[in-house]
Amino acid sequence: MLFHKECLMAHKKVERKKELDRRRHRRAERLKQRVQEAKNKKA
């Protein structure tokens, strides 16, 4: 039973890490877009 709980906790951590990575990636993409738009406005 204890082992099972540890597996569940590890799984939650993995899922949380994936979600954080996805959010970070999306934020980076938005920043790139914003930079691109700023360049386009100046040009």
Backbone as XML, in Angstrom:
<?xml version="1.0"?>
<chain id="A" units="angstrom">
  <residue number="1" name="MET">
    <atom name="N" x="0.834" y="-1.199" z="0.000"/>
    <atom name="CA" x="0.000" y="0.000" z="0.000"/>
    <atom name="C" x="0.869" y="1.249" z="0.000"/>
  </residue>
  <residue number="2" name="LEU">
    <atom name="N" x="1.894" y="1.253" z="0.848"/>
    <atom name="CA" x="2.779" y="2.413" z="0.933"/>
    <atom name="C" x="3.432" y="2.670" z="-0.425"/>
  </residue>
  <residue number="3" name="PHE">
    <atom name="N" x="3.870" y="1.587" z="-1.061"/>
    <atom name="CA" x="4.505" y="1.718" z="-2.375"/>
    <atom name="C" x="3.542" y="2.361" z="-3.368"/>
  </residue>
  <residue number="4" name="HIS">
    <atom name="N" x="2.286" y="1.935" z="-3.311"/>
    <atom name="CA" x="1.270" y="2.473" z="-4.225"/>
    <atom name="C" x="1.114" y="3.976" z="-4.028"/>
  </residue>
  <residue number="5" name="LYS">
    <atom name="N" x="1.080" y="4.412" z="-2.779"/>
    <atom name="CA" x="0.947" y="5.845" z="-2.497"/>
    <atom name="C" x="2.136" y="6.604" z="-3.072"/>
  </residue>
  <residue number="6" name="GLU">
    <atom name="N" x="3.333" y="6.061" z="-2.906"/>
    <atom name="CA" x="4.522" y="6.731" z="-3.429"/>
    <atom name="C" x="4.440" y="6.860" z="-4.947"/>
  </residue>
  <residue number="7" name="CYS">
    <atom name="N" x="3.934" y="5.827" z="-5.595"/>
    <atom name="CA" x="3.798" y="5.873" z="-7.053"/>
    <atom name="C" x="2.829" y="6.981" z="-7.446"/>
  </residue>
  <residue number="8" name="LEU">
    <atom name="N" x="1.713" y="7.072" z="-6.729"/>
    <atom name="CA" x="0.735" y="8.110" z="-7.048"/>
    <atom name="C" x="1.348" y="9.489" z="-6.862"/>
  </residue>
  <residue number="9" name="MET">
    <atom name="N" x="2.069" y="9.686" z="-5.773"/>
    <atom name="CA" x="2.692" y="10.979" z="-5.520"/>
    <atom name="C" x="3.690" y="11.308" z="-6.628"/>
  </residue>
  <residue number="10" name="ALA">
    <atom name="N" x="4.487" y="10.325" z="-7.006"/>
    <atom name="CA" x="5.477" y="10.552" z="-8.056"/>
    <atom name="C" x="4.756" y="10.934" z="-9.346"/>
  </residue>
  <residue number="11" name="HIS">
    <atom name="N" x="3.657" y="10.254" z="-9.629"/>
    <atom name="CA" x="2.904" y="10.525" z="-10.853"/>
    <atom name="C" x="2.374" y="11.958" z="-10.831"/>
  </residue>
  <residue number="12" name="LYS">
    <atom name="N" x="1.854" y="12.376" z="-9.677"/>
    <atom name="CA" x="1.342" y="13.746" z="-9.578"/>
    <atom name="C" x="2.463" y="14.734" z="-9.826"/>
  </residue>
  <residue number="13" name="LYS">
    <atom name="N" x="3.633" y="14.466" z="-9.268"/>
    <atom name="CA" x="4.775" y="15.366" z="-9.465"/>
    <atom name="C" x="5.127" y="15.439" z="-10.944"/>
  </residue>
  <residue number="14" name="VAL">
    <atom name="N" x="5.138" y="14.282" z="-11.608"/>
    <atom name="CA" x="5.474" y="14.249" z="-13.033"/>
    <atom name="C" x="4.456" y="15.059" z="-13.819"/>
  </residue>
  <residue number="15" name="GLU">
    <atom name="N" x="3.160" y="14.849" z="-13.517"/>
    <atom name="CA" x="2.109" y="15.581" z="-14.217"/>
    <atom name="C" x="2.254" y="17.075" z="-13.989"/>
  </residue>
  <residue number="16" name="ARG">
    <atom name="N" x="2.567" y="17.450" z="-12.751"/>
    <atom name="CA" x="2.726" y="18.869" z="-12.428"/>
    <atom name="C" x="3.905" y="19.470" z="-13.191"/>
  </residue>
  <residue number="17" name="LYS">
    <atom name="N" x="4.986" y="18.706" z="-13.275"/>
    <atom name="CA" x="6.159" y="19.195" z="-14.001"/>
    <atom name="C" x="5.819" y="19.392" z="-15.475"/>
  </residue>
  <residue number="18" name="LYS">
    <atom name="N" x="5.084" y="18.424" z="-16.049"/>
    <atom name="CA" x="4.695" y="18.549" z="-17.457"/>
    <atom name="C" x="3.866" y="19.808" z="-17.658"/>
  </residue>
  <residue number="19" name="GLU">
    <atom name="N" x="2.908" y="20.027" z="-16.760"/>
    <atom name="CA" x="2.027" y="21.196" z="-16.883"/>
    <atom name="C" x="2.843" y="22.480" z="-16.783"/>
  </residue>
  <residue number="20" name="LEU">
    <atom name="N" x="3.781" y="22.534" z="-15.835"/>
    <atom name="CA" x="4.610" y="23.729" z="-15.687"/>
    <atom name="C" x="5.455" y="23.951" z="-16.938"/>
  </residue>
  <residue number="21" name="ASP">
    <atom name="N" x="5.991" y="22.864" z="-17.491"/>
    <atom name="CA" x="6.798" y="22.997" z="-18.704"/>
    <atom name="C" x="5.956" y="23.536" z="-19.858"/>
  </residue>
  <residue number="22" name="ARG">
    <atom name="N" x="4.711" y="23.016" z="-19.962"/>
    <atom name="CA" x="3.828" y="23.503" z="-21.027"/>
    <atom name="C" x="3.557" y="24.986" z="-20.856"/>
  </residue>
  <residue number="23" name="ARG">
    <atom name="N" x="3.266" y="25.388" z="-19.599"/>
    <atom name="CA" x="3.002" y="26.817" z="-19.352"/>
    <atom name="C" x="4.209" y="27.659" z="-19.706"/>
  </residue>
  <residue number="24" name="ARG">
    <atom name="N" x="5.399" y="27.199" z="-19.303"/>
    <atom name="CA" x="6.620" y="27.956" z="-19.583"/>
    <atom name="C" x="6.808" y="28.091" z="-21.089"/>
  </residue>
  <residue number="25" name="HIS">
    <atom name="N" x="6.544" y="26.993" z="-21.799"/>
    <atom name="CA" x="6.702" y="27.004" z="-23.248"/>
    <atom name="C" x="5.738" y="27.998" z="-23.878"/>
  </residue>
  <residue number="26" name="ARG">
    <atom name="N" x="4.471" y="27.969" z="-23.431"/>
    <atom name="CA" x="3.484" y="28.898" z="-23.990"/>
    <atom name="C" x="3.883" y="30.336" z="-23.716"/>
  </residue>
  <residue number="27" name="ARG">
    <atom name="N" x="4.390" y="30.606" z="-22.493"/>
    <atom name="CA" x="4.800" y="31.968" z="-22.145"/>
    <atom name="C" x="5.943" y="32.407" z="-23.064"/>
  </residue>
  <residue number="28" name="ALA">
    <atom name="N" x="6.890" y="31.501" z="-23.309"/>
    <atom name="CA" x="8.016" y="31.823" z="-24.183"/>
    <atom name="C" x="7.511" y="32.131" z="-25.590"/>
  </residue>
  <residue number="29" name="GLU">
    <atom name="N" x="6.549" y="31.340" z="-26.076"/>
    <atom name="CA" x="5.995" y="31.567" z="-27.412"/>
    <atom name="C" x="5.324" y="32.935" z="-27.483"/>
  </residue>
  <residue number="30" name="ARG">
    <atom name="N" x="4.565" y="33.292" z="-26.439"/>
    <atom name="CA" x="3.893" y="34.602" z="-26.419"/>
    <atom name="C" x="4.917" y="35.731" z="-26.434"/>
  </residue>
  <residue number="31" name="LEU">
    <atom name="N" x="6.001" y="35.557" z="-25.664"/>
    <atom name="CA" x="7.043" y="36.591" z="-25.637"/>
    <atom name="C" x="7.653" y="36.757" z="-27.031"/>
  </residue>
  <residue number="32" name="LYS">
    <atom name="N" x="7.928" y="35.648" z="-27.697"/>
    <atom name="CA" x="8.491" y="35.708" z="-29.047"/>
    <atom name="C" x="7.543" y="36.462" z="-29.972"/>
  </residue>
  <residue number="33" name="GLN">
    <atom name="N" x="6.247" y="36.138" z="-29.853"/>
    <atom name="CA" x="5.252" y="36.798" z="-30.701"/>
    <atom name="C" x="5.239" y="38.293" z="-30.445"/>
  </residue>
  <residue number="34" name="ARG">
    <atom name="N" x="5.288" y="38.677" z="-29.170"/>
    <atom name="CA" x="5.245" y="40.089" z="-28.807"/>
    <atom name="C" x="6.456" y="40.818" z="-29.387"/>
  </residue>
  <residue number="35" name="VAL">
    <atom name="N" x="7.630" y="40.185" z="-29.282"/>
    <atom name="CA" x="8.852" y="40.780" z="-29.830"/>
    <atom name="C" x="8.697" y="40.943" z="-31.333"/>
  </residue>
  <residue number="36" name="GLN">
    <atom name="N" x="8.169" y="39.918" z="-31.979"/>
    <atom name="CA" x="7.980" y="39.953" z="-33.430"/>
    <atom name="C" x="7.036" y="41.083" z="-33.808"/>
  </residue>
  <residue number="37" name="GLU">
    <atom name="N" x="5.934" y="41.240" z="-33.071"/>
    <atom name="CA" x="4.969" y="42.297" z="-33.366"/>
    <atom name="C" x="5.608" y="43.660" z="-33.177"/>
  </residue>
  <residue number="38" name="ALA">
    <atom name="N" x="6.404" y="43.824" z="-32.136"/>
    <atom name="CA" x="7.070" y="45.105" z="-31.884"/>
    <atom name="C" x="7.997" y="45.443" z="-33.037"/>
  </residue>
  <residue number="39" name="LYS">
    <atom name="N" x="8.725" y="44.443" z="-33.531"/>
    <atom name="CA" x="9.631" y="44.664" z="-34.667"/>
    <atom name="C" x="8.826" y="45.072" z="-35.890"/>
  </residue>
  <residue number="40" name="ASN">
    <atom name="N" x="7.699" y="44.396" z="-36.114"/>
    <atom name="CA" x="6.874" y="44.694" z="-37.284"/>
    <atom name="C" x="6.311" y="46.117" z="-37.220"/>
  </residue>
  <residue number="41" name="LYS">
    <atom name="N" x="5.957" y="46.574" z="-36.037"/>
    <atom name="CA" x="5.415" y="47.938" z="-35.898"/>
    <atom name="C" x="6.491" y="48.976" z="-36.201"/>
  </residue>
  <residue number="42" name="LYS">
    <atom name="N" x="7.722" y="48.708" z="-35.745"/>
    <atom name="CA" x="8.817" y="49.652" z="-35.991"/>
    <atom name="C" x="9.155" y="49.715" z="-37.487"/>
  </residue>
  <residue number="43" name="ALA">
    <atom name="N" x="9.141" y="48.569" z="-38.133"/>
    <atom name="CA" x="9.539" y="48.507" z="-39.547"/>
    <atom name="C" x="8.562" y="49.254" z="-40.442"/>
  </residue>
</chain>
